[in-house]
Amino acid sequence: MTLIKSISGIRGTIGGKEGHALTPNDVVKYAAAFGQWTKENSANHKIVIGRDARPSGELIAKMVSGVLQSLGIDVVDLGLSTTPTVEMAVPAENASGGIIITASHNPNGWNALKLLNSDGEFISDAEGQRVLELADSGEIEFAQSKDLGEYKTDDSYIDYHIEEILKLPLVDVEAISAANLKIGVDAVNSTGGIAIPKLLDKLGVRDYKIFFGEPNGLFPHNPEPLPENITHICNEVESGRYNLGIVVDPDVDRLAFVADNGEPFGEEYSLVMIADYVLKHTPGNTVSNMSSTRALKDVTLKNGGNYEASAVGEVNVVTKMKATNAIIGGEGNGGIIYPELHYGRDALVGIALFLTALAKFGKSSSFMRATYPNYHISKNKIDLTPDIDVDLVLSEVQKKYKKQPINTEDGVKIEFDSEWVHLRKSNTEPIIRIYSESESQNTAEVLAKKIMMDIKEIVSEKAED
């Protein structure tokens, strides 16, 4: 039973007490606060909503629509959609904001309200704080019956999204079609099962199969596209039937690939390989977050650009991308942000760019993967209990390694020659994330375990004080 209010929106488990889970009262409270915020910031009283396929999504969408209409706000409901599709629909509708009903990679017992501004981008931390203030302020004013908002549905925006992707100069449908790719897709029984077949058809891919393509929200495995969770598609590709595997998360903003030998590329390398293709044709700068592989920096420098790291969180990456005029960026969790289309993580544009790059490369996907720097990241976490002072723990870790180069912009990142480790509180779960990277998987794991032991010792010592 958890309710988390952060830069990533309002996220929680379904079922429980108000304020401790994402209950109907919480949905109404925060949807109303967001609606009021949009009225403060825009004369266009219209909000776009969309959802992934979780069983709770339709119910939450109805509650969100009702409360927004009661504020005098018109609602455009995309129904089953993807996060990047909703992001593109907001400016297309000239709306004042958007709400995406999805808990992204969390299990289907979770759901969330992800909040967008009038540009279709995630609201900033300061804007989010204002929404939270409004939720508890008693200042929300509902409309009289004659001023209630209107409601309409529109299921055309996935097609619109795909058509905009096809217009991009670096997407080459002719090359993709000529490559005769054989592709297996894990759509995790969510809206990727709707969007990806439409995309592959338009890209000229004739031989593909969608596994877990029924958008019923009954995820067949942990929906986070990590190697340990995607063994089914790896086995399918390894059998020789396909020369590429594609995996997305429930709301289709994260993307991972499986090479023709059945080996996962690693979601870190989705951004690396797509960025390399983009940089070779349109040189420029890149950005990823502090927990992402240094391989992006390597390919950026190789192509004559500059690389910068941001704090974790899509809005932080986007802010730094705008500041540095980055032409591509994202997060190492498989989130591709290509401003030529829009400023949001987008698995669909990532698929189109990657398939173009692979088609033009002319060799196998495993050979293509082998041409890139081979770093290994170990991703770990420590569950938190309410009595743990996380800030104090991170401060003590910082003291312990004070002789090493340390960045505290977002948690604590410690450099060890060719390795690094990054510790931070999660925005979406009650945990400390511990990411470490090295040229060896074993070394990365040993480094992570050492830091985890340090944390446990610190927690134990503070409990005894």
C-alpha positions, -999 to +999 in steps of 0.1 A: +000+000+000+019+030-013+012+065-026+042+084-041+039+121-051+070+131-071+083+147-103+070+115-120+034+122-110+010+106-085+017+069-083+004+042-061-010+007-055-047+001-061-067-007-030-062+006+005-068+037+025-068+073+012-034+088+012-017+054+014-026+041-020-041+054-052-077+054-041-107+070-059-105+099-034-068+104-043-075+102-080-103+129-077-082+151-054-051+152-076-069+153-109-089+183-096-057+200-084-041+195-118-071+208-136-071+239-114-034+244-122-040+243-159-068+269-155-042+291-137-018+288-166-038+286-198-069+301-213-076+268-232-096+247-208-090+214-225-071+183-213-061+152-232-061+119-213-050+084-223-041+051-206-023+019-208-041-014-205-040-020-167-073-033-154-077-002-132-071+022-161-106+025-175-121+032-140-095+058-132-100+074-166-138+078-159-131+095-126-104+118-141-128+128-169-157+135-145-137+157-122-121+177-151-155+183-166-168+194-132-141+221-133-154+233-167-126+216-186-132+198-219-117+163-221-103+145-251-100+108-242-077+088-264-086+056-246-060+029-249-029+047-260+008+052-254+026+078-233+043+094-263+011+095-282-006+114-255+024+138-253+020+145-291-018+149-289-017+177-263-001+204-286-020+189-316-053+196-297-040+230-285-048+217-250-038+231-217-023+198-205-025+161-204-029+132-180-015+098-188-030+070-167-001+045-164+024+033-138+049+026-166+071-004-156+054-011-123+033-043-119-004-041-128-014-037-092-001-001-095-014+029-115-005+066-117-014+100-130+014+114-151+010+151-157+018+171-189+020+208-196+006+225-227+037+215-247+029+178-240+060+176-217+061+165-181+055+193-156+085+206-137+092+200-100+081+236-092+049+231-112+043+198-095+047+214-061+020+239-070-003+210-080+003+194-046-003+227-028-036+231-046-046+195-037-045+205+000-055+241-003-093+241-005-089+267-033-103+245-061-134+260-076-158+238-095-180+250-124-217+256-123-239+232-143-242+255-173-203+257-175-194+220-173-168+207-197-175+186-227-162+150-232-152+133-265-132+103-275-106+101-302-088+069-311-070+084-341-039+097-324-018+065-326-021+067-364-013+104-363+018+097-341+030+071-367+024+093-396+046+120-380+073+094-374+072+085-411+078+121-421+112+122-403+142+125-427+161+098-409+134+072-411+138+053-444+108+030-451+123+019-484+155+006-467+136-011-439+112-028-464+142-040-486+160-055-456+133-082-452+136-082-414+120-109-393+110-095-360+095-109-328+078-084-304+070-086-267+042-061-261+035-073-225-003-074-231-006-036-231-009-009-257+022-018-276+001-046-289-020-019-306+007+006-317+036-016-328+018-036-355+005-004-370+040+010-370+057-021-384+031-023-412+037+013-422+075+007-421+072-021-446+080-049-422+062-080-436+074-108-413+067-102-376+049-117-347+035-100-317+038-120-285+016-110-256-003-085-278-037-086-262-041-052-244-058-066-213-032-054-188-024-090-176+013-087-178+029-122-186+060-113-167+075-084-148+069-056-173+102-037-168+123-046-199+153-059-181+172-090-194+159-112-166+123-104-175+124-109-212+136-145-215+106-156-235+114-133-265+151-141-261+143-178-265+120-171-295+147-151-313+175-176-304+154-204-321+163-188-354+128-177-365+136-140-361+166-119-366+156-092-341+135-090-310+117-058-297+105-053-262+085-023-248+070-015-214+032-011-208+030+025-218+055+022-247+080+048-237+108+023-230+125+002-256+148-028-256+162-050-284+173-087-286+200-096-311+196-124-336+216-147-313+190-143-286+212-120-265+196-088-251+214-057-263+208-043-228+183-014-226+212+010-221+223+004-257+189+013-273+198+049-268+235+044-276+229+028-310+201+050-321+220+081-311+250+069-331+229+066-362+214+101-356+248+117-349+264+103-381+237+121-402+231+152-381+261+159-358+253+175-325+252+171-287+236+145-265+223+141-230+215+112-207+209+109-170+236+102-144+227+065-141+231+058-178+261+042-195+291+061-205+289+045-240+267+074-251+295+098-242+319+077-262+298+077-294+290+114-290+327+124-288+335+100-316+310+119-338+323+153-328+296+163-304+295+172-267+278+150-240+263+161-207+246+142-179+215+153-161+197+144-129+175+113-132+140+119-145+127+127-180+119+163-172+155+168-161+169+152-192+147+174-214+157+206-195+194+198-201+187+188-237+171+222-244+200+240-226+226+223-247+207+221-280+210+183-279+197+166-310+190+133-292+190+121-256+172+100-231+177+076-202+196+044-200+164+025-192+156+024-229+140+059-231+147+076-264+140+114-267+142+127-303+133+164-303+128+164-341+095+146-332+089+157-296+105+161-262+094+128-247+106+092-243+092+074-273+097+037-281+079+041-314+103+066-329+131+046-314+120+015-333+117+034-366+152+050-363+168+017-351+153-004-379+165+022-404+200+020-389+200-018-390+188-019-425+214+005-437+241-014-417+235-044-438+247-070-414+232-089-384+220-072-353+245-091-331+273-079-354+260-043-351+259-046-313+295-058-312+307-026-329+299-005-297+318-001-265+309-029-241+302-016-207+282-034-181+258-019-156+246-037-124+212-024-113+203-030-077+180-016-051+175-016-013+139-015+000+133+013+025+114+013+058+098+045+072+125+047+100+154+050+075+168+085+070+178+081+034+195+116+032+216+107+062+226+074+047+237+090+015+256+117+034+275+090+053+283+072+021+296+104+007+319+109+037+332+073+034+343+079-002+353+116+001+387+110-015+369+100-048+353+123-073+317+128-062+287+144-079+257+152-056+234+168-082+211+138-079+219+115-049+255+105-048+276+094-078+311+082-071+338+078-097+364+050-094+388+053-124+370+035-152+340+025-129+312+045-112+284+039-088+253+060-084+230+060-054+197+078-053+162+077-039+137+064-065+110+089-077+085+060-082+091+034-055+101+033-018+137+022-025+173+033-029+186+025-064+222+015-067+236+015-102+273+007-110+291+004-143+324-012-154+339-029-184+333-062-166+299-074-154+315-091-124+334-059-114+302-039-117+283-064-095+311-065-069+312-027-067+274-026-062+275-052-035+303-034-017+282-002-016+252-021-005+271-036+024+283-001+033+247+011+034+235-018+055+264-011+080+254+026+082+217+017+087+227-008+114+250+017+132+224+045+132+198+021+145+220+013+175+227+050+182 
